[in-house]
Amino acid sequence: MAIEKYGRIKGLLLAIVQWNGAAIAKPLTARSIIIGGPLVVNDDEVLLRQLMEEYCRLLPPYVVYSEIRPVYDMGSIEESLNKQHFRRVGHYNLMLDIRPNKQRLFDNLHKERQRNIRQAQKAGLRFEEVTSEQGINEIAELIRQTYIRKRVPFADTGIFSYAAESMSHEVRFFAAYKDNTMVAGQVRLCYKKLVYAWYAGSDERYFRLRPNDFLMWNVICWAHDHGYSTFDFGGGGEPGRPYGVRDYKLKYGCKIFDYGRYLNVRRPLTYYLAKSAMKLLGMKK
């Protein structure tokens, strides 16, 4: 969705509607997620209002809530978002400064991460940047299986081949191999000096070889060698609540930033009932 004026884009917003389980579950679990936006020229409040009003108008009626997930501090437009009934809730992002030399980056890892990386190296795992269509499809399947295992909603795997075609310089694919078998894969978005952790997946049959730590470390090294300065590990859960994923990411030497999230609940009763049910069933938003 975009706002155009005098032939130039002045505002931009991209949202994806997702839900847990089969289509029958949409009225209970459907949410619309906006990552990294909305973006408007000079944080113009009028443009932002127009963009958000049109966005809300176009949302399907079964969507329970909308959520903006920032990748930077959006405090400059927070008041404008509040006027559009998007309230801020605390939520962590974890960022790693990858400008120090690689030895220092390795030394800053938690001892467990260091041990796992060495174990993977001894097991003969191999790191590779993937560019072939077959390799990208293999990574997509690993990610799909991982999301099924974790019971997390996942977009169609075609998103990766489309991204590779449409933004070949900004999306990069990486994999870890044991002999000729791909055992872990990652998809990273690269822009200016930032590398963003987009998707990752792995084959649970090879967990004992520590492919995830091996691959993450090698991608960090790749980003360092290619002149990037920041590795964005993504979300770290809500302040004050235990979150194993946050603990895992912190062991790479990340720093915590509370960029928050912005929530607009369209159907409050359904939202709170569904949230309680998902927590009870161990499902993730």
C-alpha contacts under 8 A as a table, 3 or more apart, distances in Angstrom:
res1	aa1	res2	aa2	distance
1	M	12	L	5.87
1	M	13	L	5.22
1	M	14	L	6.17
1	M	51	L	7.87
1	M	55	Y	7.63
2	A	9	I	6.64
2	A	10	K	7.41
2	A	11	G	5.36
2	A	12	L	4.39
2	A	13	L	6.29
2	A	51	L	7.35
3	I	9	I	5.75
3	I	10	K	5.45
3	I	11	G	4.81
3	I	12	L	6.50
3	I	47	L	7.61
3	I	51	L	6.90
4	E	7	G	6.12
4	E	8	R	5.36
4	E	9	I	4.35
4	E	10	K	5.54
4	E	11	G	7.13
5	K	8	R	5.34
5	K	9	I	6.38
5	K	10	K	6.52
9	I	12	L	7.40
10	K	40	V	5.74
10	K	41	V	5.40
10	K	47	L	7.67
11	G	38	P	7.48
11	G	39	L	5.50
11	G	40	V	4.06
11	G	41	V	6.28
11	G	47	L	6.78
11	G	48	L	7.35
11	G	51	L	7.10
12	L	37	G	7.52
12	L	38	P	6.03
12	L	39	L	5.20
12	L	40	V	6.39
12	L	51	L	7.72
13	L	34	I	7.35
13	L	37	G	5.88
13	L	38	P	4.81
13	L	39	L	6.42
13	L	51	L	7.62
14	L	34	I	5.98
14	L	35	I	7.33
14	L	37	G	7.31
14	L	38	P	7.57
15	A	32	S	6.22
15	A	33	I	5.35
15	A	34	I	4.50
15	A	35	I	7.16
16	I	32	S	5.50
16	I	33	I	5.36
16	I	34	I	6.75
17	V	30	A	6.63
17	V	31	R	5.56
17	V	32	S	4.28
17	V	33	I	6.34
17	V	63	V	7.72
18	Q	30	A	5.54
18	Q	31	R	5.70
18	Q	32	S	6.51
18	Q	33	I	7.78
18	Q	153	P	6.57
18	Q	154	F	7.74
18	Q	155	A	7.78
19	W	23	A	7.91
19	W	25	A	7.14
19	W	26	K	5.74
19	W	29	T	5.11
19	W	30	A	4.32
19	W	31	R	6.42
19	W	153	P	6.18
20	N	25	A	6.62
20	N	26	K	7.35
20	N	29	T	5.94
20	N	30	A	7.32
20	N	151	R	7.89
20	N	152	V	7.05
20	N	153	P	5.57
21	G	24	I	7.83
21	G	25	A	6.10
21	G	153	P	7.65
22	A	25	A	5.69
22	A	26	K	7.53
23	A	26	K	5.42
24	I	27	P	7.30
25	A	28	L	5.53
25	A	29	T	6.11
25	A	30	A	7.66
26	K	29	T	5.30
26	K	30	A	4.84
26	K	62	Y	6.64
26	K	63	V	7.55
27	P	30	A	6.16
27	P	62	Y	4.92
27	P	63	V	6.78
27	P	64	V	7.11
28	L	62	Y	7.94
28	L	64	V	6.94
28	L	270	T	6.37
28	L	271	Y	7.52
28	L	274	A	5.90
29	T	63	V	7.75
29	T	64	V	6.72
29	T	271	Y	7.93
29	T	274	A	6.47
30	A	62	Y	6.75
30	A	63	V	4.91
30	A	64	V	5.68
30	A	65	Y	7.42
31	R	63	V	5.23
31	R	64	V	5.60
31	R	65	Y	5.09
31	R	66	S	5.69
31	R	67	E	7.54
32	S	63	V	6.74
32	S	65	Y	6.48
32	S	66	S	4.69
32	S	67	E	6.33
33	I	66	S	5.96
33	I	67	E	5.07
33	I	68	I	6.04
33	I	69	R	7.22
34	I	37	G	6.24
34	I	38	P	7.47
34	I	66	S	7.74
34	I	67	E	6.15
34	I	68	I	4.65
34	I	69	R	5.99
35	I	68	I	5.96
35	I	69	R	4.74
35	I	70	P	5.99
35	I	71	V	7.33
36	G	68	I	7.40
36	G	69	R	6.03
36	G	70	P	4.60
36	G	71	V	5.19
36	G	72	Y	7.42
37	G	68	I	7.00
37	G	69	R	7.61
37	G	70	P	6.57
38	P	48	L	7.58
39	L	43	D	7.39
39	L	48	L	7.88
40	V	43	D	5.24
40	V	44	D	6.21
40	V	47	L	6.58
40	V	48	L	6.27
41	V	44	D	6.05
43	D	48	L	7.30
43	D	76	S	7.19
43	D	77	I	6.35
44	D	47	L	5.44
44	D	48	L	6.16
45	E	48	L	4.98
45	E	49	R	6.06
45	E	77	I	7.67
45	E	80	S	6.16
46	V	49	R	5.17
46	V	50	Q	6.28
47	L	50	Q	5.13
47	L	51	L	6.10
48	L	51	L	5.07
48	L	52	M	6.07
48	L	80	S	7.42
49	R	52	M	5.25
49	R	53	E	5.92
49	R	80	S	7.41
49	R	84	Q	7.11
50	Q	53	E	5.26
50	Q	54	E	6.18
51	L	54	E	5.39
51	L	55	Y	6.15
52	M	55	Y	4.89
52	M	56	C	6.11
52	M	84	Q	7.13
53	E	56	C	5.23
53	E	57	R	6.14
53	E	84	Q	7.62
54	E	57	R	4.98
54	E	58	L	6.26
55	Y	58	L	5.34
55	Y	59	L	6.46
56	C	59	L	5.36
59	L	63	V	6.97
60	P	63	V	5.86
63	V	66	S	7.61
63	V	266	R	7.36
63	V	267	R	7.99
64	V	265	V	6.48
64	V	266	R	5.52
64	V	267	R	5.21
64	V	268	P	7.66
64	V	270	T	6.84
64	V	271	Y	6.01
65	Y	263	L	7.27
65	Y	264	N	5.67
65	Y	265	V	4.32
65	Y	266	R	5.11
65	Y	267	R	6.79
65	Y	271	Y	7.15
66	S	263	L	5.94
66	S	264	N	5.10
66	S	265	V	6.39
66	S	266	R	7.49
67	E	261	R	6.79
67	E	262	Y	5.55
67	E	263	L	4.66
67	E	264	N	6.33
68	I	261	R	5.62
68	I	262	Y	4.93
68	I	263	L	6.56
69	R	260	G	7.43
69	R	261	R	5.09
69	R	262	Y	6.87
70	P	73	D	6.96
70	P	74	M	6.87
70	P	259	Y	6.36
70	P	260	G	7.07
70	P	261	R	6.43
71	V	93	N	7.49
71	V	234	G	7.60
71	V	259	Y	7.22
72	Y	259	Y	6.22
73	D	76	S	7.88
73	D	259	Y	5.19
74	M	77	I	5.84
74	M	78	E	6.22
74	M	259	Y	7.16
75	G	78	E	4.88
75	G	79	E	7.81
76	S	79	E	7.58
77	I	80	S	5.24
77	I	81	L	6.24
78	E	81	L	5.04
78	E	82	N	6.16
78	E	88	R	7.79
79	E	82	N	5.04
79	E	83	K	6.46
80	S	83	K	5.18
80	S	84	Q	6.71
81	L	84	Q	5.03
81	L	85	H	6.54
81	L	86	F	5.31
81	L	87	R	7.31
81	L	262	Y	7.92
82	N	85	H	4.93
82	N	86	F	4.92
82	N	87	R	5.55
82	N	88	R	7.90
83	K	86	F	7.28
85	H	263	L	8.00
85	H	264	N	6.00
86	F	262	Y	5.30
86	F	263	L	4.97
86	F	264	N	4.70
87	R	262	Y	5.16
87	R	263	L	5.28
87	R	264	N	6.64
88	R	260	G	6.30
88	R	261	R	5.59
88	R	262	Y	4.44
88	R	263	L	6.38
89	V	260	G	5.53
89	V	261	R	5.38
89	V	262	Y	6.18
89	V	263	L	7.17
90	G	238	E	5.82
90	G	239	P	6.18
90	G	258	D	6.44
90	G	259	Y	7.33
90	G	260	G	4.37
90	G	261	R	6.40
91	H	235	G	7.35
91	H	236	G	6.91
91	H	237	G	5.55
91	H	238	E	4.49
91	H	239	P	6.19
91	H	258	D	5.56
91	H	259	Y	6.33
91	H	260	G	4.15
91	H	261	R	5.99
92	Y	235	G	5.76
92	Y	236	G	4.70
92	Y	237	G	5.58
92	Y	238	E	6.16
92	Y	239	P	6.82
92	Y	256	I	6.31
92	Y	257	F	5.56
92	Y	258	D	4.41
92	Y	259	Y	6.21
92	Y	260	G	6.34
93	N	232	D	7.79
93	N	233	F	7.22
93	N	234	G	5.36
93	N	235	G	4.56
93	N	236	G	5.30
93	N	237	G	7.89
93	N	256	I	5.91
93	N	257	F	5.18
93	N	258	D	6.07
93	N	259	Y	6.47
94	L	232	D	6.29
94	L	233	F	5.34
94	L	234	G	5.80
94	L	235	G	6.42
94	L	236	G	6.25
94	L	246	R	7.89
94	L	249	K	7.33
94	L	250	L	7.58
94	L	254	C	5.73
94	L	255	K	5.59
94	L	256	I	4.81
94	L	257	F	6.18
95	M	230	T	6.79
95	M	231	F	5.82
95	M	232	D	4.67
95	M	233	F	5.77
95	M	234	G	7.52
95	M	254	C	5.16
95	M	255	K	5.40
95	M	256	I	6.62
95	M	257	F	7.53
96	L	230	T	5.70
96	L	231	F	5.04
96	L	232	D	6.41
96	L	233	F	7.40
96	L	252	Y	7.74
96	L	253	G	6.52
96	L	254	C	4.47
96	L	255	K	6.28
97	D	100	P	7.45
97	D	229	S	6.00
97	D	230	T	4.85
97	D	231	F	6.51
97	D	254	C	7.50
98	I	101	N	7.83
98	I	105	L	7.08
98	I	220	I	7.26
98	I	223	A	7.75
98	I	224	H	5.85
98	I	228	Y	7.23
98	I	229	S	5.17
98	I	230	T	5.57
98	I	231	F	6.67
99	R	224	H	6.52
99	R	228	Y	7.43
99	R	229	S	5.11
99	R	230	T	7.49
100	P	104	R	6.22
100	P	105	L	6.34
101	N	104	R	5.48
101	N	105	L	6.33
102	K	105	L	4.85
102	K	106	F	6.03
102	K	221	C	6.79
102	K	224	H	7.73
103	Q	106	F	5.07
103	Q	107	D	6.12
104	R	107	D	4.92
104	R	108	N	6.17
105	L	108	N	5.17
105	L	109	L	6.71
105	L	253	G	7.93
106	F	109	L	5.33
106	F	114	Q	7.13
107	D	110	H	7.94
108	N	252	Y	7.05
108	N	253	G	5.66
109	L	113	R	6.10
109	L	114	Q	6.27
109	L	251	K	5.82
109	L	252	Y	4.78
109	L	253	G	5.61
110	H	113	R	5.27
110	H	114	Q	6.42
110	H	251	K	4.83
110	H	252	Y	6.38
110	H	253	G	7.36
111	K	114	Q	5.02
111	K	115	R	6.10
112	E	115	R	5.06
112	E	116	N	6.14
113	R	116	N	5.13
113	R	117	I	6.18
113	R	213	D	6.50
113	R	251	K	6.88
113	R	252	Y	7.31
114	Q	117	I	5.23
114	Q	118	R	6.30
115	R	118	R	5.24
115	R	119	Q	6.11
116	N	119	Q	4.95
116	N	120	A	6.18
116	N	209	L	7.97
116	N	210	R	5.75
116	N	213	D	6.44
116	N	214	F	7.27
117	I	120	A	5.15
117	I	121	Q	6.24
117	I	210	R	6.96
117	I	213	D	5.84
117	I	214	F	4.92
117	I	217	W	7.53
118	R	121	Q	5.03
118	R	122	K	6.18
119	Q	122	K	5.17
119	Q	123	A	6.23
119	Q	209	L	6.83
119	Q	210	R	7.12
120	A	123	A	4.97
120	A	124	G	6.54
120	A	125	L	5.80
120	A	209	L	5.25
120	A	210	R	5.54
120	A	211	P	6.47
120	A	214	F	6.09
121	Q	124	G	5.24
121	Q	125	L	5.66
121	Q	126	R	7.87
121	Q	214	F	7.51
122	K	125	L	7.64
123	A	209	L	6.56
124	G	178	K	6.67
124	G	179	D	7.67
125	L	176	A	6.40
125	L	177	Y	5.50
125	L	178	K	4.97
125	L	179	D	7.28
125	L	209	L	8.00
125	L	211	P	7.48
125	L	214	F	7.88
126	R	176	A	5.48
126	R	177	Y	5.00
126	R	178	K	6.47
126	R	179	D	7.64
127	F	174	F	7.49
127	F	175	A	5.98
127	F	176	A	4.75
127	F	177	Y	6.53
127	F	215	L	6.73
127	F	218	N	6.88
128	E	174	F	5.84
128	E	175	A	5.48
128	E	176	A	6.48
128	E	177	Y	7.93
129	E	172	R	7.50
129	E	173	F	5.85
129	E	174	F	4.41
129	E	175	A	6.39
130	V	135	G	5.95
130	V	136	I	6.67
130	V	172	R	7.66
130	V	173	F	5.18
130	V	174	F	5.35
130	V	175	A	6.67
131	T	135	G	6.82
131	T	136	I	6.90
131	T	173	F	6.92
132	S	135	G	5.19
132	S	136	I	6.26
133	E	136	I	5.14
133	E	137	N	6.17
133	E	161	S	7.38
134	Q	137	N	5.13
134	Q	138	E	6.27
135	G	138	E	5.01
135	G	139	I	6.32
136	I	139	I	5.12
136	I	140	A	6.19
136	I	160	F	7.21
136	I	161	S	7.01
136	I	173	F	6.92
137	N	140	A	4.95
137	N	141	E	6.26
137	N	157	T	7.91
137	N	160	F	7.94
137	N	161	S	7.57
138	E	141	E	5.18
138	E	142	L	6.33
138	E	182	M	7.55
139	I	142	L	5.11
139	I	143	I	6.24
139	I	173	F	7.89
139	I	175	A	7.31
139	I	182	M	7.98
139	I	184	A	7.37
139	I	185	G	5.07
139	I	186	Q	7.07
139	I	201	G	7.34
140	A	143	I	5.13
140	A	144	R	6.11
140	A	157	T	5.65
140	A	160	F	6.93
141	E	144	R	4.95
141	E	145	Q	6.15
141	E	157	T	7.32
142	L	145	Q	5.28
142	L	146	T	6.18
142	L	184	A	6.98
142	L	185	G	6.85
142	L	201	G	5.14
142	L	202	S	5.54
142	L	203	D	6.50
143	I	146	T	5.01
143	I	147	Y	6.21
143	I	185	G	7.33
143	I	199	Y	7.11
143	I	200	A	5.76
143	I	201	G	4.01
143	I	202	S	6.75
144	R	147	Y	5.27
144	R	148	I	6.30
144	R	154	F	6.92
144	R	157	T	7.18
144	R	201	G	7.47
145	Q	148	I	5.07
145	Q	149	R	6.16
145	Q	201	G	7.55
146	T	149	R	5.02
146	T	150	K	6.20
146	T	201	G	5.34
146	T	202	S	6.44
146	T	203	D	7.62
147	Y	150	K	5.05
147	Y	151	R	5.80
147	Y	152	V	5.12
147	Y	153	P	6.77
147	Y	154	F	6.42
147	Y	201	G	7.74
148	I	151	R	4.95
148	I	152	V	6.39
148	I	153	P	7.79
149	R	152	V	7.92
151	R	283	M	5.92
151	R	284	K	6.78
152	V	283	M	6.94
152	V	284	K	5.68
152	V	285	K	7.04
153	P	285	K	7.83
155	A	159	I	7.20
156	D	159	I	6.06
157	T	160	F	6.10
157	T	161	S	7.82
158	G	161	S	5.48
158	G	162	Y	6.23
159	I	162	Y	5.19
159	I	163	A	6.04
160	F	163	A	5.01
160	F	164	A	6.12
161	S	164	A	5.02
161	S	165	E	6.30
162	Y	165	E	5.18
162	Y	166	S	6.08
163	A	166	S	5.19
163	A	167	M	5.56
163	A	168	S	7.00
163	A	171	V	6.77
164	A	167	M	5.74
164	A	168	S	4.85
164	A	171	V	6.37
164	A	172	R	7.85
165	E	168	S	5.78
167	M	170	E	5.42
167	M	171	V	6.23
168	S	171	V	5.71
168	S	172	R	7.50
169	H	172	R	7.49
169	H	190	C	7.71
170	E	189	L	5.51
170	E	190	C	4.74
170	E	191	Y	6.06
171	V	187	V	6.98
171	V	188	R	5.77
171	V	189	L	4.60
171	V	190	C	6.08
172	R	187	V	5.81
172	R	188	R	5.29
172	R	189	L	6.39
172	R	190	C	7.39
173	F	185	G	7.35
173	F	186	Q	5.89
173	F	187	V	4.73
173	F	188	R	6.50
174	F	185	G	5.63
174	F	186	Q	5.21
174	F	187	V	6.48
174	F	215	L	7.74
174	F	219	V	7.29
175	A	182	M	6.60
175	A	183	V	7.45
175	A	184	A	5.55
175	A	185	G	4.27
175	A	186	Q	6.34
175	A	215	L	6.76
176	A	182	M	5.87
176	A	183	V	5.76
176	A	184	A	5.17
176	A	185	G	6.43
176	A	211	P	6.48
176	A	214	F	7.55
176	A	215	L	5.81
177	Y	180	N	6.10
177	Y	181	T	5.30
177	Y	182	M	4.39
177	Y	183	V	5.48
177	Y	184	A	7.21
178	K	181	T	5.27
178	K	182	M	6.50
178	K	183	V	6.60
182	M	185	G	7.53
183	V	202	S	5.61
183	V	203	D	5.16
183	V	206	Y	6.49
183	V	211	P	6.70
184	A	200	A	7.65
184	A	201	G	5.76
184	A	202	S	3.94
184	A	203	D	6.17
184	A	211	P	6.07
184	A	212	N	6.47
184	A	215	L	7.21
185	G	200	A	5.70
185	G	201	G	5.44
185	G	202	S	6.16
185	G	215	L	7.61
186	Q	197	A	7.98
186	Q	198	W	7.76
186	Q	199	Y	5.77
186	Q	200	A	4.23
186	Q	201	G	6.49
186	Q	215	L	7.90
187	V	197	A	6.97
187	V	198	W	5.70
187	V	199	Y	5.08
187	V	200	A	6.20
188	R	195	V	6.45
188	R	196	Y	5.58
188	R	197	A	5.08
188	R	198	W	5.22
188	R	199	Y	6.95
189	L	195	V	5.65
189	L	196	Y	4.98
189	L	197	A	6.73
189	L	198	W	6.41
190	C	193	K	7.53
190	C	194	L	5.77
190	C	195	V	4.50
190	C	196	Y	6.30
191	Y	194	L	5.33
191	Y	195	V	6.56
192	K	228	Y	7.48
193	K	227	G	7.15
193	K	228	Y	4.43
193	K	229	S	5.28
193	K	230	T	6.39
194	L	228	Y	5.89
194	L	229	S	6.29
194	L	230	T	4.96
194	L	231	F	6.00
194	L	232	D	7.12
195	V	223	A	7.17
195	V	228	Y	7.00
195	V	230	T	6.28
195	V	231	F	4.85
195	V	232	D	6.02
196	Y	231	F	6.05
196	Y	232	D	4.73
196	Y	233	F	6.57
196	Y	234	G	7.27
197	A	200	A	7.92
197	A	231	F	7.53
197	A	232	D	6.00
197	A	233	F	5.33
197	A	234	G	6.28
198	W	234	G	7.98
202	S	211	P	7.53
202	S	212	N	7.06
203	D	206	Y	5.85
203	D	207	F	7.07
204	E	207	F	5.17
205	R	208	R	7.74
206	Y	209	L	5.61
206	Y	210	R	7.32
206	Y	211	P	7.16
207	F	210	R	5.24
207	F	211	P	6.42
207	F	212	N	7.87
210	R	213	D	5.83
210	R	214	F	6.36
211	P	214	F	4.99
211	P	215	L	5.92
212	N	215	L	5.22
212	N	216	M	6.03
213	D	216	M	5.15
213	D	217	W	6.06
214	F	217	W	5.40
214	F	218	N	6.29
215	L	218	N	5.16
215	L	219	V	6.12
216	M	219	V	5.17
216	M	220	I	6.23
217	W	220	I	5.12
217	W	221	C	6.30
218	N	221	C	4.97
218	N	222	W	6.10
219	V	222	W	4.89
219	V	223	A	6.13
220	I	223	A	5.11
220	I	224	H	6.16
220	I	231	F	7.37
221	C	224	H	4.99
221	C	225	D	6.09
222	W	225	D	5.13
222	W	226	H	6.19
223	A	226	H	5.14
223	A	227	G	6.49
223	A	228	Y	5.42
223	A	229	S	7.86
223	A	231	F	7.92
224	H	227	G	5.45
224	H	228	Y	5.56
224	H	229	S	6.89
225	D	228	Y	7.61
228	Y	231	F	7.88
233	F	249	K	7.07
235	G	246	R	7.64
236	G	243	Y	7.26
236	G	245	V	6.58
236	G	246	R	4.53
236	G	249	K	7.94
236	G	256	I	7.99
237	G	241	R	7.42
237	G	243	Y	6.09
237	G	245	V	7.89
237	G	246	R	6.66
238	E	241	R	5.78
238	E	243	Y	7.95
243	Y	246	R	5.50
243	Y	247	D	6.62
244	G	247	D	5.05
244	G	248	Y	6.24
245	V	248	Y	5.06
245	V	249	K	6.28
246	R	249	K	5.19
246	R	250	L	6.13
247	D	250	L	5.24
247	D	251	K	6.65
248	Y	251	K	5.49
248	Y	252	Y	7.62
249	K	252	Y	5.65
249	K	253	G	7.64
249	K	254	C	6.67
250	L	253	G	5.43
250	L	254	C	5.01
250	L	255	K	7.16
251	K	254	C	7.19
265	V	268	P	5.75
265	V	271	Y	7.07
267	R	270	T	5.63
267	R	271	Y	6.03
268	P	271	Y	4.95
268	P	272	Y	6.30
269	L	272	Y	5.50
269	L	273	L	6.20
270	T	273	L	5.17
270	T	274	A	5.80
271	Y	274	A	5.26
271	Y	275	K	5.94
272	Y	275	K	5.05
272	Y	276	S	6.21
273	L	276	S	5.32
273	L	277	A	6.26
274	A	277	A	4.99
274	A	278	M	6.02
275	K	278	M	5.23
275	K	279	K	6.24
276	S	279	K	5.23
276	S	280	L	6.21
277	A	280	L	5.04
277	A	281	L	6.20
278	M	281	L	5.11
278	M	282	G	5.99
278	M	283	M	4.93
278	M	284	K	6.80
278	M	285	K	7.94
279	K	282	G	5.08
279	K	283	M	6.08
279	K	284	K	7.46
280	L	283	M	7.75
